[in-house]
Amino acid sequence: MATYEITLTIEPPFLVVKPFVTEDEYYRNATEDSNWEYLDGRLVMHSPASNWHEDRFRFLLTLVSAYLDERGGAVVRGSRYPMRLDERWSPEPDLLVVRNERQHLMTRTRLEGPADLVIEIASDSDPRLDVREKLPRYREAGIDEIWLVDPFEQHVLAENRDPGGYASQRLDAGRLTSRVIPGFWIDVSWLWQEPLPSTLACLREIFADG
């Protein structure tokens, strides 16, 4: 199996970009342990995720996964499952949700087409990457719901696709309700708490209100 080696000594946070890579090269060399994304014909590797990032990733994945286990209607995948949008774009969102009626698009190695909901958590290596590059491509793909979590400015940018385009809201606290997952919501202020609140306590609140 081919691997991509970095010979320079670099201190995190960093972002490594390898341009001029074909889709075939990307998928031929990818494994479940790969830490590259395929963005606009480039391999993009972030420095290792921070403890803060991984804590919020775990928190959100647990909430969404447990909610869907109970209520059904969709499945959620974490950040090692590519979402193939075209021959130049196979991003790996931190979380992606696919409704039941579209699960035939989920193959062993990737989702063929856009998810119904994607959640991205900005990283130290390039905090603006999601807004600068991924958000325009996600809109172009017609993803119904997009959440971009910004830990640096402590807000979530939520976008919902409407017939006339996308409606955006930016929240630093208060309830953020999903359109893709009926009855699911989070209080955005949960994300900024140290330590994070109990996922079980949060789920009790969500289910009690749903």
RABEL-V222723 format. One record per pair of residues at least 24 apart in sequence whose ideal C-beta (glycine too) atoms are under 7 Angstrom apart, sorted by the first residue. I is the first residue (numbers start at 1). J is the second residue. Records with the same first field share a line. If there is no record, write none. Layout:
BEGIN
I->J  J
END
This chain:
BEGIN
1->29  31
2->29
4->36  43
12->47  48
13->47  124  125
14->47  125
15->44  46  125  126
16->45
17->42  44
18->42  43
23->87  88
26->90
32->80
37->91  92
38->89  90
39->89  91  133
40->88  89
41->88
46->123  125
47->124  125
49->123
50->124
52->151
53->121  123
55->196
56->121  149  191
57->94  121
59->196  199
60->95  119
61->95
62->199
63->186  199  202  203
64->95  97
66->203
67->181  184  203  206
68->181
71->183
73->99  100  181  182
74->98  99  100  116  180  181
75->103
81->110  111
82->110
83->111  114  115
84->110  111  112
85->114  137  141
89->137
91->134
93->118  119  120
94->119  120  121
95->119
97->180  181
99->180
114->141  142  143
115->143
116->144  145  180
117->144  145  178  180  181
118->143  146
119->147  149
120->148  149
121->149  151
122->149  150  151  152
127->152
139->166
144->179  180
145->178  179  180
149->191
154->192
156->188
183->210
END
